[in-house]
Amino acid sequence: MLGSHSYQVASAWLKTCVTHHPGCPGMEETLLPRRVIHIGASHTDICLVEHNSPTLGRYTCLSHCWGGAQPLTTTTNNIAQHLERIEWDSIPKTFQDAIKFTAHLGISYIWIDSLCIIQDSPQDWTEESAKMCSIYENGHLTIAASAASNGSGGLPIRDSSSFVRLTGTTSSPESKPFDILGYFELGLGDHPYPTNHRTPLLSRGWVHQEMLLSPRVVHFVKTELLWECKTGGTCQCPQPPPFGNVFFKEGHYEALNSPRQSGAQLAGGMLAHQWHRIIESYSRLQLSFPGDKFPALSGLAQQMSKKRGHEVRYLAGLWSDSLLTDLLWTAAYVWSLHSIDRILQGKNEWRAPSWSWAARDVPVIFPRMGTERNGSTCEVRALCNIIEAETTLATMDKTGRISGGRLVVRGRLFDASLYRDIELPDSKSGKAETKATVTLSVNTPMDPTGVKTFISYASERGTSFVLMTHSDAQGLKGSKPDELGILVKEGFNPDSMAELLSMERTDSREYMGSDIKVLRMGRVGRRLPTVPDENKWLADMEYALVLQGVDSESTELDGAKVARTYRRIGIIHEGREGYKGVEDAREDYWERYPSCFEQGGREETISIV
């Protein structure tokens, strides 16, 4: 039974939000989803209702983990029965607690995915999952069962007896009064965030858009309630979360409400920067079915599309008005251990073209974009020409699954070769790690030897691995700027460790495929405003895609022959950073340390799939 103290706290938060937050919705009714659960005079009197015409009302949404034991679902066989009545004892504890809580708030409807979508109907699932944007945006409040790993976990709450208030006066001569509020078994480990094992809900991919799209969320964790809305966040304990909103909701809506920018500005603008933040966070989360990569993001894509304008196309998780910078994602293996099983998961299941981050089951990072609060600005310089980008939809949802995609680019192409060296565990020396060294050699006249070499290291540790570029390894040893304050950083990040790990292991050098090319793409730079007595940090990063040929025949585009078709297999980044003071900060580091792609190669038009 929900404690009265938690009910009072949640009700007070909701009242404050509705009454005093101009950026959050009020008490007005919104369009109800096609199906919702209706709560009768008694909270145990529930049934599924279906609206065939627009109907207004207020409803909550439940965000929950399905877990290994599947909760009660609506199917083609039982929907007629659910429209009449859903037996209270047939639904799991999490559903029961959420319905009780909704009734306590005086709200008569709740949306629960497993009951409001016909789970064995692919057509209904496709249609309803495409409506996630409006379903969560229009919800009055989203109830997050953040601590429950399945439907039986319920909504744990903390009542007033968990807090202890101590008042009195000090024993010092001044005899000062004190008022101390204490609490038990609560620390920052109990606050919800995606990697906290105590909040399993927030590790799920589908939940990302549920949290961001919802105007308000109340989290039920093991020891307290937490609140986040478009305006801010708080928690029940005396120690507020240090990270603000769990999924940076407040910053998300600041970006969405920023002034509309022209296409020329958008590449480094707030919307592009926010989309990159969304993908960086989303790519770290788990999906039970890899094919859900786009459907689980479609609500946020629809929301972003409204802000970018109808003329902007959504292309396999990228956007046509910021396509160059969207293409510059990097598989973020550095400094993190990831499960080999996850990397190998779905590696043979096509769901996106190779130039999309969604083609891989790995965390990704993007170049830092947009203007930030410290005043730093972003400058983007294209070093190629993107001629055409297209995707083929697999459903009617323009932001859902796709069945094909192609990118046509004209730019400077360099010949390269790719090798892998394996160092197997040695039982005699006690070395338990398997290490792989991946060497990418690029033909370029900018290197005195005529070949520029990039090296990455992969270490397999039990059931996990870590990948590090050569520059990262140097950084661990204390890499420093030169006498002019210029730091050179460079590296090659393979897109798929699965291809490296799944190859047959040998002790000899292995030639990893044929027809390797490098395509010069662009530069992204950051500048801090010149402020007296402060350092001016200058940083530029040049990017080039590593490609592998997938056919031997030329294709045509508008009657003209296109050289070849390739797939993306990695990305090269060359960085130049200036760390001297404002008065002598240097911006000529590309002249002192030119890009290895400044000369050589050949101009070609290619297709990437």
N, C-alpha and C positions, 0 to 999 in steps of 0.2 A: 504494500500500500504506500502510495506516495506521501512523504512527510509533509505536514502543513507548512513547516519552515521553508522547505525548498519551493513549494507552491507560491508562498508569499514572495520569496526572492525573485522567482521567474516572472511572476505577475507584475512586480514592481519594475523590473527591467523592461518588460514589454510596454507598460504604461509610460515609462520615461521615453522610450523610443518613439512610440506613437505620438506622444504629446509634444516632445521637445526637440526632435531631430528633423529639421526641414528636409534633409536629404533622404530620409526614409519614408516609406508609405504610411498613411494613416489608417483609419478604421474603415475606409471605403471598401465596398465589395468589388471583387474582381471576377473574371470569367472562370467558371469552374471547369476542371478537366472533363473529358468525355465520360470517364467513370471515376467515382469517388466512393469511399465508405461513409454511409450515413450513420450517425450516432443518435439513437432515440432518447426517450425520456430517461431511461436507465442506460448507463454506459455499456451494459452487456447486451443491449438490444441493438444489434448492428446488422446492416445489409449493404450490398453493393447497389448503387444507383447508376443508371446510364442516361446521359442527356443527349438527345438527338438534335437539339437546337440550343443556341447560346443561352446559358443560365448563369446568373450572378450569385455570388455568395462569398463566404470566407472559409478557408480551409487551411489545415496544416499539412506538411509533408513529413514522412518518416524516412530518414537516411539510415540504413542498417546493413550489416554484413549478413549474407545468406549463410555462409559457413558450409561445413561438410554436410550437415543435416538440412535438407531442403525444407523451408517453411511451407505452410499451407499456400497453395497457389490457385489462381483461377484458370481453368482450362475449358476447352470446348465441351467437355462432359459435365462440368459442374457449374457453369456460369448461370444457368437458369435457377439452380438452387440458391446460389449466392445472391441473385437479384431478389430472392424472397427473404432469405435469412442466412446469416453466417453464425454457426454455433460458437458461442464464446469459448467453450472448452477446446475447440478445434484449432484455435490460433495460438501461436507461441507467446511466451511471456513478454518479449519485447513489444510485440503488437499490442498486447493487452495494456501494458504500461503507457504506451504512446496514446492509445485511445482514452484511457483514464485522464491523462494529462491534458489532452485536447478538450475533453468534456469539462475539466476544472476551469479551463480558460473561457468557457462559454461558447465554444466553436463546435458546430454540428457536423463538420466534414473533415475527413483525413484522407490523404492520398498515399497509398502504399503500393510500390511497384508490383510486387508479386501477386497482389489481389486485384489491381486495377488494370493490368495488362494480361491478355489471354496468352499464357506462357507457351502453349503448344501450337499457336497460330503464327507462322512466320510473317504473314501479312500484317496481322494486328501488331506484332512486336515491332516491325519496321515502321508502321505508321505512328504508333504511340511513342516509340523511342525518339522519333524525329521531333516530337513536341516537348522534349525536356526543357527547352529554353523557356517556353511560356508557362509550363507547369510549375517550375521552381521559381520563376520570376514573379508569378501571380500569387504564390502561396503567402499566407499571412505570417507564418513562422515555420521553420524547418526544425524538427526534433532529431538530433543526431545521437544515435546510440553508440557513441564513440568508443566505449570500453567493452562492448559486447562483440565477441568473435562469431556469434551465430544468434539465431532467433530466441534461444533459451536464456540468453544473458540478461535480459530485462534492462531497465533503466535504473542503475544504482544511484542512490541519492545520499546526501549528507544532511542530517537534521541538526537542529540547534544544539543537541547534547554533545556534538562533536567539538564544539568550541567552548573555551573557558575564558571568562573575563575576570581579570584581577585588578582591583582598584585599591588605593590606599595612599599613604604618604611615605616619602623616603625617610631614612633614619639620619640623614645629614642635618646639620644645624639649620639649613634653610627650610627643611621639612616640606619639600616640594611634592605636590600630588602626582600620582601616576595612574594611568588607565591602560592596561595591557590586554590584548585579545590573543589568546593562544589557540592552537589547533593541533590535532594529532595526525601522524602518518601522512603528512602532506609536504611535498617539496616540488621543485620544478619538474621532477620526473613524472608527476601526475598531470601536468598540463598537456593538452593534446597538440601533437604535431605529427607529420606523416611518418617519421622514423621511430616514434615512440611505441615500443611493444605493448604498452599499457593502453594504447588507443588504436586497436587493429583496424577500426573502420577507416581511419585516415590514410592507410596504406593502399587502399583500393582505388583503381583508376576511375571508376564511375563516380566516385564521391567528389572528385576534384571539381567538376562542374556543378554538382549539387550544392557545394559550399559556396562557390562564387556567385552562382545565379540567384541563390536565395537572398532576399533582402535582410532577413534575420535568421540566426541559427542559435539554438541553445544546445550545448553539449552536455551530455550526461557521462561523466567519467567516474572512476571508482570512488573518489572521495569528495566530489563537489560538482556544482554546475558552473559552466562557463558560457559567456554570451559574446556574440559578435554580430555587428550589423554594418550597414554602409558608413555609419558615422564613427564607430569605434568598437572597443571590446572591453570586457571586464570579467571577473570571476568571483566566486563565492568566498574564497579564502582571503586572508589579509595580504597575501603576496601576489599581486597581479602578474599575469604572464608577461615576460620581458619582450616578447616578440610581437605584441599587438595582436592583430588578427591572425588566425591560424593559416589561412590561405591568402594573406595580404588583401582582404576584401576592400578595406578602406582605400588603399592605393589603386586597386583595380578600378573602382568607380571614379577616382580622381582622373585616371587616364582616359576612361571612356567619356568623361564629361569635359575633357580638354578641348580647346578650340580646334575646329576642323582645319587640317593642313592640306596643302596642295600635294599632288603626287611627288613633286620634286623634293618636298620637305619630309614626306612621310617615311622615307627609307630610314631616317634617323629620328623619327618622331615618337611621340608618346604611345600611339597605338601599336606601332611596330615593336617598340620596346616592351610594352605590356604583353603582347602576344608571345614574344620570346620568353618572358618570365613564366607565362602559363605553360608553355611547352617544356621548359626546363624542369618545372615542378611535376607536371603530368608524366613526363617520360621516366620519372623515378618510381612511379607507382605500379601496382600489380594489376593485371587483368587475367581472369580465369581463362578467357578465350581471346587469343591474339587478334582474331578477326574483328574484335570490338574496338580496335584502336581508334577508328574514326567515329563510329556511333557514340562512344563514351565521351567524345569531345564535341559532338555536333551542336549541343545547346550553346556552348561558349562560342563556337564558330558562327552560329546564327546571330548571337548577340553582337559579336565583333563586326559581322557583315553589315548590320544596321548602321553602325557608326562609320564604317569606311565608305559606304555608298554603294548603290546598286551596280555601278559600272565596274566595281572591283571584283575580280574573280577569285574564288577559293580553289586552290590547286593542291590537292593531296596534303593538306595541313600547312600550306604556304599561301601567300597572297600576291596577286599580280602587281600591286602598287609598291611592294617592298621585296620583290622577288630576289634581287641580288643578295641582300643581306640575309634573307630567309634561307638561301641555299648554303650559307656559310656555317652550318652547324657542325659541331665536333662531337664524336662519341667520347663521353667524359669518363674514361676509365681511370684517369690519374687520381691518385690518393684514395681510391675507394676499392673495397673488395666487393665483388658481386658473384652471385651463385652461378657456377658453370651451367647448371640445369636451366637457369633462366636465360642465359645467353643462347644456349642451344635450342630453347623452346621456340617452335614455329619457324625455324630457320629455312625450312623448305616450303613454307606457306606464303605465297605471294599476296600482299595486301596493298603495296604502294610501290611506285617506281623508286629506283635506287637513289635518286636525288632528293627524296623526301626523308626526313628524320623518322617518319612512321614506318619505314621499311625495316627498321632495326628494333630489337627489344633491349635497348641500352639507354642509360641516361645521356642526355645531350646538353650541350651548352652553346650559346650564340655569342657573337661579339657584343660588347656593351654598347647599347644604343641610346639615343634620346638625350634630352637635357635633364640633368639630375639636380637634386636640391642644393648641391655644393656649387652649382653654376657651370659645371663641366658640360661641354657640348660635343656632339659627334659629327664627324665629317666622313662622307662616303665617296669613294672614287671608283668608278667602274673601269675595269681593264679588259672587259669583253663586251660583246653585244648579244643580249638575249633576244633572239628573233621570234621565237614562238614557244608557248607552253600550253599544254592541253592535257586534260584527264577525261576518262570515260566513266560515267556514273554507272554503278551496279544497281541502284534503286532510284526511286523518285526523289529521295532526300539529297539535295545538292551539297550537303555537308557530311554525307554518310559514306558508305563503302564505295570503292571504285574498282573497276576491272582493268584499267589500263592508264598509262600516262607517258608523255613524251616531252622532252625539252630540246629545242634546237638553238644552238649557240655558235657564234663565230668568235674565235679568239686565237691566241698564240698557243700552239700545241708543241710539247716537248716529248721526245722519246725517252723511255725509262725502262728499268728492269727491277724486279722484286724477288728477293730471296729470303729464306727462313733457315736459321741455324737452331738446332735443338740441343740443349744440354740436359741429359737425362739424370735422374737421381743417382747418387753414388752411395751404396750401402756401406762401402768400406770407409769412406770419409764421413759418413753420417749426414750427408746433404740430402734432405728429403724433398727439395723443390725441383720441379721441372721448369727450366727456363728456355724461352724462345727469343731469339734476336731477329728482328725483321729489318732488313736493309733495303732501302729504296735508293737507287742510283739514277740520277737524271742527267741526261746529256745537255750541257750548257757551256758556252764559251766564257761565261762569267767566272767560272772556277778555273784556276791555273792548270788543273789536271784535265779539264774538259768534262769532268763528271762531278756533280754535286751529290753528296751522300747524306741521307737522312736515316737515322736509326731509332727504332723503338724496341723496348724490352718488355716481355710479358713473362710473369712469374706465376706458376700454378702452385697454389698452396692448399693442399688437401682438396676440398670441394669448391675452392674459390680461386680467384686470380687477381692480379693487379697489373696494369700496363703503364709504362712510363716512357716518355720521349727522352732523347739524349739531353736536350736542354733542361728538362725537369731533373734528370739525374745530376747534371752539373749544378743546378740550383741548390740541391741538397748539400753540395760540397761548398756552398758559399760563393756563387758566381757574383761578380761585382762589375759595375760600369767601368769604362775606360777612363783615361785622364781627363776627357772632355765631358764626362757624365753621361756617356751613351752606353746603353746595355743592349746587346744583341741576343735575341731569343729565337729559336727556330725548332720545328719538330714536324713529325709525320704521325698522324693518328689513323690507324686502320678503322674502317667502319664496323667490321664484323670480326670479333674474336672467335666466333663460332667456326669460321672457315680456317682459322689458324689452329684451333684446338682439335678440330675433327679430322684433320689430315693425318695420314699414317705417320707415326713417329719414327725417325731414323736418326743416326748419329752424323749423317753427312749433310752438307748444304743442299737445300732443296730449291729448285727454281719454281716459283709460285705463279704459274700461268704465263701466257704469252700476250703480246700486243698491249703493253702497259704504256699509258700516256699521262702527261700532266698538263692541265689546262689552267692558265693564269686567269683569275677571276676578278679580284678587286682589292682595295685597301679600305680599312676602317680606322679612323684616327680619333683621339680624344684630346681636348684642350681644356685646361683649367684657366679661368679668368686671371689676368695679371693683378695680383693684390700685393701692395707693399709689404715687405718683411715676411712674406710667405713663399714657399717653394712652388714652382710652376712645373707640374708634371705633364710631360708630353709623351704620347704613346701612339704609335702607328702599328698596325698589323696587316700584312699582305697575305692573301689566301689564294691557294691553287688546288683544284680538285685532282685527285688521282683516279684514273679511269682504266678500265679494261675492255678491250674489244669483244663484242658479242656476235659479230657476223663478219663475213668477208666480202659481202656485196654492198655496193653503193646504193643508197636510196635517193628518192627525189623529193623536193619540196617546191611546190609551185612551178614545176617543170625544170627546176635547176637541180643538178646533182649534188647531193650531200655526201661528204667524204665517207663517213663511217658511222656505225651505231656503237655506243659504248654504255657501260654501266659504271656507276660510281663505286669505288672500293675504299676511299679514304680522302683525307684532306691534309694539305701542307700549310703551315702557318709560319711566316717570317716576321718577327717583331723587332722594332727599334724603339727604345724608350730613352727619354732624356730626364736626368735627375738633378741637374745643376740648379742654382738659384735663379730667380726671375731676371736678374740683371745680365746673366750670361747664359741663359737657357738657349740651347741650340735646336734649330728645326731643320738643319741640313744633314740629318743623319743618313738619309737615303743617298746623298752624294758621297758621304764618307764610307758608308757601307751599303753599296747598291744591292738591289734584289738580284738573286741568282737567275731570275727570269727577265732581267732588263734587256738582254740581247739573246739572239738565237731563236730556235724553234721556227715554226712556220704558221702563217695565218690559214686556218681551215674552218669550214662550217661543218659541225658534227651534230649528231642526234644522241641524246642520253635517255635511256629508258630505265 
